[in-house]
Amino acid sequence: MSNDITDILAIVTRERRMAVSEREWQHRLRGYGYGIRDTDEGRVVTSLIKGGPLCTIPTHFAA
């Protein structure tokens, strides 16, 4: 895993631990320019600026 993906996943998981709800978590991530999209392959972190996928959230991270 590249350092960029590791950094993104660290932010995503940290913000999820701090948020009290799914909605708050997604709102907090928007502040970093990230979004979450549900796909057939799982949850994907997307860039709100470029609009493309950045990385898949491993299932053990989202727990």
N, CA, C and O atoms as CSV, one atom per row, in Angstrom:
chain,resi,resn,atom,element,x,y,z
A,1,MET,N,N,0.849,-1.174,0.000
A,1,MET,CA,C,0.000,0.000,0.000
A,1,MET,C,C,0.896,1.239,0.000
A,1,MET,O,O,1.859,1.320,0.762
A,2,SER,N,N,0.570,2.187,-0.852
A,2,SER,CA,C,1.401,3.382,-0.921
A,2,SER,C,C,1.160,4.267,0.301
A,2,SER,O,O,0.170,4.111,1.015
A,3,ASN,N,N,2.077,5.185,0.520
A,3,ASN,CA,C,1.953,6.097,1.663
A,3,ASN,C,C,0.720,6.975,1.559
A,3,ASN,O,O,0.090,7.272,2.573
A,4,ASP,N,N,0.358,7.405,0.331
A,4,ASP,CA,C,-0.833,8.236,0.158
A,4,ASP,C,C,-2.083,7.481,0.599
A,4,ASP,O,O,-2.921,8.030,1.314
A,5,ILE,N,N,-2.208,6.244,0.182
A,5,ILE,CA,C,-3.373,5.436,0.556
A,5,ILE,C,C,-3.375,5.187,2.056
A,5,ILE,O,O,-4.427,5.245,2.691
A,6,THR,N,N,-2.225,4.915,2.620
A,6,THR,CA,C,-2.119,4.708,4.062
A,6,THR,C,C,-2.561,5.959,4.809
A,6,THR,O,O,-3.277,5.864,5.806
A,7,ASP,N,N,-2.141,7.131,4.337
A,7,ASP,CA,C,-2.532,8.397,4.964
A,7,ASP,C,C,-4.035,8.631,4.856
A,7,ASP,O,O,-4.673,9.060,5.818
A,8,ILE,N,N,-4.598,8.347,3.682
A,8,ILE,CA,C,-6.042,8.518,3.485
A,8,ILE,C,C,-6.811,7.598,4.421
A,8,ILE,O,O,-7.758,8.029,5.080
A,9,LEU,N,N,-6.410,6.338,4.484
A,9,LEU,CA,C,-7.104,5.385,5.347
A,9,LEU,C,C,-6.956,5.754,6.823
A,9,LEU,O,O,-7.863,5.503,7.616
A,10,ALA,N,N,-5.833,6.340,7.194
A,10,ALA,CA,C,-5.651,6.782,8.579
A,10,ALA,C,C,-6.642,7.901,8.912
A,10,ALA,O,O,-7.230,7.910,9.993
A,11,ILE,N,N,-6.823,8.835,7.990
A,11,ILE,CA,C,-7.793,9.920,8.203
A,11,ILE,C,C,-9.203,9.356,8.263
A,11,ILE,O,O,-9.983,9.719,9.144
A,12,VAL,N,N,-9.528,8.479,7.338
A,12,VAL,CA,C,-10.876,7.902,7.274
A,12,VAL,C,C,-11.209,7.157,8.566
A,12,VAL,O,O,-12.296,7.327,9.119
A,13,THR,N,N,-10.287,6.340,9.042
A,13,THR,CA,C,-10.572,5.570,10.257
A,13,THR,C,C,-10.577,6.457,11.502
A,13,THR,O,O,-11.390,6.250,12.403
A,14,ARG,N,N,-9.688,7.431,11.561
A,14,ARG,CA,C,-9.676,8.349,12.709
A,14,ARG,C,C,-10.984,9.124,12.795
A,14,ARG,O,O,-11.571,9.254,13.869
A,15,GLU,N,N,-11.433,9.634,11.661
A,15,GLU,CA,C,-12.668,10.403,11.638
A,15,GLU,C,C,-13.874,9.520,11.941
A,15,GLU,O,O,-14.846,9.988,12.535
A,16,ARG,N,N,-13.826,8.262,11.546
A,16,ARG,CA,C,-14.940,7.357,11.854
A,16,ARG,C,C,-15.023,7.106,13.357
A,16,ARG,O,O,-16.116,7.050,13.920
A,17,ARG,N,N,-13.875,6.956,14.005
A,17,ARG,CA,C,-13.862,6.757,15.464
A,17,ARG,C,C,-14.411,7.978,16.195
A,17,ARG,O,O,-15.053,7.837,17.236
A,18,MET,N,N,-14.169,9.160,15.667
A,18,MET,CA,C,-14.589,10.393,16.330
A,18,MET,C,C,-16.059,10.738,16.062
A,18,MET,O,O,-16.682,11.441,16.857
A,19,ALA,N,N,-16.607,10.253,14.961
A,19,ALA,CA,C,-17.982,10.585,14.586
A,19,ALA,C,C,-18.969,9.706,15.345
A,19,ALA,O,O,-18.696,8.538,15.621
A,20,VAL,N,N,-20.115,10.284,15.674
A,20,VAL,CA,C,-21.145,9.529,16.398
A,20,VAL,C,C,-22.137,8.858,15.451
A,20,VAL,O,O,-22.936,8.024,15.877
A,21,SER,N,N,-22.088,9.220,14.161
A,21,SER,CA,C,-23.004,8.609,13.206
A,21,SER,C,C,-22.335,8.524,11.833
A,21,SER,O,O,-21.318,9.167,11.574
A,22,GLU,N,N,-22.926,7.729,10.982
A,22,GLU,CA,C,-22.462,7.604,9.595
A,22,GLU,C,C,-22.531,8.961,8.885
A,22,GLU,O,O,-21.619,9.331,8.144
A,23,ARG,N,N,-23.600,9.680,9.116
A,23,ARG,CA,C,-23.790,10.979,8.478
A,23,ARG,C,C,-22.714,11.977,8.917
A,23,ARG,O,O,-22.154,12.703,8.095
A,24,GLU,N,N,-22.438,12.001,10.209
A,24,GLU,CA,C,-21.393,12.910,10.698
A,24,GLU,C,C,-20.043,12.532,10.120
A,24,GLU,O,O,-19.260,13.409,9.754
A,25,TRP,N,N,-19.760,11.247,10.031
A,25,TRP,CA,C,-18.492,10.761,9.477
A,25,TRP,C,C,-18.318,11.268,8.048
A,25,TRP,O,O,-17.263,11.793,7.693
A,26,GLN,N,N,-19.346,11.110,7.244
A,26,GLN,CA,C,-19.243,11.558,5.857
A,26,GLN,C,C,-19.111,13.080,5.772
A,26,GLN,O,O,-18.411,13.597,4.901
A,27,HIS,N,N,-19.774,13.785,6.665
A,27,HIS,CA,C,-19.645,15.245,6.711
A,27,HIS,C,C,-18.210,15.649,7.085
A,27,HIS,O,O,-17.645,16.566,6.488
A,28,ARG,N,N,-17.637,14.974,8.056
A,28,ARG,CA,C,-16.266,15.258,8.475
A,28,ARG,C,C,-15.281,14.997,7.335
A,28,ARG,O,O,-14.335,15.761,7.141
A,29,LEU,N,N,-15.502,13.923,6.587
A,29,LEU,CA,C,-14.604,13.600,5.472
A,29,LEU,C,C,-14.693,14.632,4.356
A,29,LEU,O,O,-13.699,14.904,3.684
A,30,ARG,N,N,-15.871,15.206,4.154
A,30,ARG,CA,C,-16.002,16.250,3.132
A,30,ARG,C,C,-15.085,17.432,3.433
A,30,ARG,O,O,-14.611,18.100,2.513
A,31,GLY,N,N,-14.836,17.690,4.696
A,31,GLY,CA,C,-13.916,18.756,5.081
A,31,GLY,C,C,-12.493,18.514,4.608
A,31,GLY,O,O,-11.719,19.457,4.441
A,32,TYR,N,N,-12.149,17.255,4.391
A,32,TYR,CA,C,-10.832,16.886,3.856
A,32,TYR,C,C,-10.853,16.745,2.335
A,32,TYR,O,O,-9.813,16.517,1.717
A,33,GLY,N,N,-12.038,16.881,1.731
A,33,GLY,CA,C,-12.158,16.725,0.284
A,33,GLY,C,C,-12.401,15.287,-0.133
A,33,GLY,O,O,-12.180,14.928,-1.290
A,34,TYR,N,N,-12.857,14.457,0.803
A,34,TYR,CA,C,-13.114,13.043,0.516
A,34,TYR,C,C,-14.596,12.733,0.627
A,34,TYR,O,O,-15.342,13.400,1.343
A,35,GLY,N,N,-14.997,11.712,-0.096
A,35,GLY,CA,C,-16.349,11.187,-0.002
A,35,GLY,C,C,-16.283,9.677,0.085
A,35,GLY,O,O,-15.235,9.077,-0.155
A,36,ILE,N,N,-17.400,9.066,0.427
A,36,ILE,CA,C,-17.495,7.608,0.492
A,36,ILE,C,C,-18.570,7.174,-0.487
A,36,ILE,O,O,-19.674,7.719,-0.492
A,37,ARG,N,N,-18.247,6.196,-1.312
A,37,ARG,CA,C,-19.212,5.657,-2.259
A,37,ARG,C,C,-19.320,4.155,-2.021
A,37,ARG,O,O,-18.308,3.468,-1.884
A,38,ASP,N,N,-20.537,3.656,-1.972
A,38,ASP,CA,C,-20.766,2.215,-1.852
A,38,ASP,C,C,-20.807,1.615,-3.252
A,38,ASP,O,O,-21.548,2.084,-4.116
A,39,THR,N,N,-20.007,0.577,-3.470
A,39,THR,CA,C,-19.959,-0.109,-4.757
A,39,THR,C,C,-20.161,-1.597,-4.533
A,39,THR,O,O,-20.243,-2.055,-3.394
A,40,ASP,N,N,-20.240,-2.342,-5.612
A,40,ASP,CA,C,-20.361,-3.800,-5.509
A,40,ASP,C,C,-19.124,-4.416,-4.858
A,40,ASP,O,O,-19.213,-5.474,-4.236
A,41,GLU,N,N,-17.980,-3.765,-4.998
A,41,GLU,CA,C,-16.728,-4.269,-4.435
A,41,GLU,C,C,-16.523,-3.832,-2.987
A,41,GLU,O,O,-15.599,-4.308,-2.328
A,42,GLY,N,N,-17.354,-2.949,-2.491
A,42,GLY,CA,C,-17.222,-2.440,-1.129
A,42,GLY,C,C,-17.260,-0.924,-1.125
A,42,GLY,O,O,-17.661,-0.294,-2.104
A,43,ARG,N,N,-16.838,-0.350,-0.017
A,43,ARG,CA,C,-16.825,1.114,0.119
A,43,ARG,C,C,-15.533,1.672,-0.457
A,43,ARG,O,O,-14.452,1.113,-0.272
A,44,VAL,N,N,-15.676,2.789,-1.160
A,44,VAL,CA,C,-14.541,3.410,-1.834
A,44,VAL,C,C,-14.443,4.862,-1.385
A,44,VAL,O,O,-15.450,5.567,-1.312
A,45,VAL,N,N,-13.230,5.301,-1.087
A,45,VAL,CA,C,-12.973,6.708,-0.789
A,45,VAL,C,C,-12.783,7.417,-2.125
A,45,VAL,O,O,-12.001,6.978,-2.969
A,46,THR,N,N,-13.504,8.512,-2.304
A,46,THR,CA,C,-13.409,9.274,-3.544
A,46,THR,C,C,-12.907,10.688,-3.264
A,46,THR,O,O,-13.003,11.194,-2.146
A,47,SER,N,N,-12.377,11.300,-4.301
A,47,SER,CA,C,-11.951,12.693,-4.223
A,47,SER,C,C,-13.121,13.569,-4.648
A,47,SER,O,O,-13.661,13.392,-5.739
A,48,LEU,N,N,-13.516,14.511,-3.799
A,48,LEU,CA,C,-14.589,15.422,-4.169
A,48,LEU,C,C,-14.120,16.437,-5.204
A,48,LEU,O,O,-14.933,16.962,-5.965
A,49,ILE,N,N,-12.831,16.716,-5.242
A,49,ILE,CA,C,-12.283,17.698,-6.172
A,49,ILE,C,C,-12.161,17.106,-7.574
A,49,ILE,O,O,-12.605,17.710,-8.550
A,50,LYS,N,N,-11.556,15.919,-7.669
A,50,LYS,CA,C,-11.345,15.284,-8.969
A,50,LYS,C,C,-12.481,14.348,-9.348
A,50,LYS,O,O,-12.638,14.000,-10.518
A,51,GLY,N,N,-13.272,13.942,-8.364
A,51,GLY,CA,C,-14.420,13.102,-8.637
A,51,GLY,C,C,-14.128,11.636,-8.871
A,51,GLY,O,O,-15.033,10.879,-9.222
A,52,GLY,N,N,-12.914,11.225,-8.689
A,52,GLY,CA,C,-12.562,9.834,-8.948
A,52,GLY,C,C,-12.283,9.051,-7.688
A,52,GLY,O,O,-12.098,9.624,-6.614
A,53,PRO,N,N,-12.255,7.727,-7.825
A,53,PRO,CA,C,-11.955,6.874,-6.671
A,53,PRO,C,C,-10.481,6.981,-6.276
A,53,PRO,O,O,-9.606,7.118,-7.130
A,54,LEU,N,N,-10.223,6.917,-4.971
A,54,LEU,CA,C,-8.849,6.968,-4.470
A,54,LEU,C,C,-8.385,5.613,-3.961
A,54,LEU,O,O,-7.281,5.170,-4.276
A,55,CYS,N,N,-9.235,4.952,-3.172
A,55,CYS,CA,C,-8.886,3.644,-2.636
A,55,CYS,C,C,-10.129,2.976,-2.063
A,55,CYS,O,O,-11.126,3.630,-1.755
A,56,THR,N,N,-10.043,1.669,-1.930
A,56,THR,CA,C,-11.109,0.890,-1.309
A,56,THR,C,C,-10.844,0.822,0.183
A,56,THR,O,O,-9.697,0.683,0.608
A,57,ILE,N,N,-11.896,0.918,0.976
A,57,ILE,CA,C,-11.756,0.793,2.424
A,57,ILE,C,C,-11.818,-0.697,2.767
A,57,ILE,O,O,-12.851,-1.332,2.552
A,58,PRO,N,N,-10.732,-1.262,3.296
A,58,PRO,CA,C,-10.782,-2.666,3.695
A,58,PRO,C,C,-11.881,-2.879,4.737
A,58,PRO,O,O,-12.129,-2.008,5.571
A,59,THR,N,N,-12.531,-4.031,4.686
A,59,THR,CA,C,-13.659,-4.284,5.580
A,59,THR,C,C,-13.270,-4.193,7.039
A,59,THR,O,O,-14.086,-3.762,7.854
A,60,HIS,N,N,-12.052,-4.581,7.408
A,60,HIS,CA,C,-11.645,-4.506,8.813
A,60,HIS,C,C,-11.406,-3.065,9.265
A,60,HIS,O,O,-11.398,-2.799,10.467
A,61,PHE,N,N,-11.209,-2.123,8.325
A,61,PHE,CA,C,-11.071,-0.714,8.676
A,61,PHE,C,C,-12.424,-0.094,8.996
A,61,PHE,O,O,-12.518,0.770,9.868
A,62,ALA,N,N,-13.456,-0.520,8.310
A,62,ALA,CA,C,-14.769,0.099,8.436
A,62,ALA,C,C,-15.540,-0.388,9.660
A,62,ALA,O,O,-16.626,0.119,9.942
A,63,ALA,N,N,-15.009,-1.342,10.376
A,63,ALA,CA,C,-15.734,-1.896,11.520
A,63,ALA,C,C,-15.753,-0.938,12.678
A,63,ALA,O,O,-16.323,-1.246,13.725
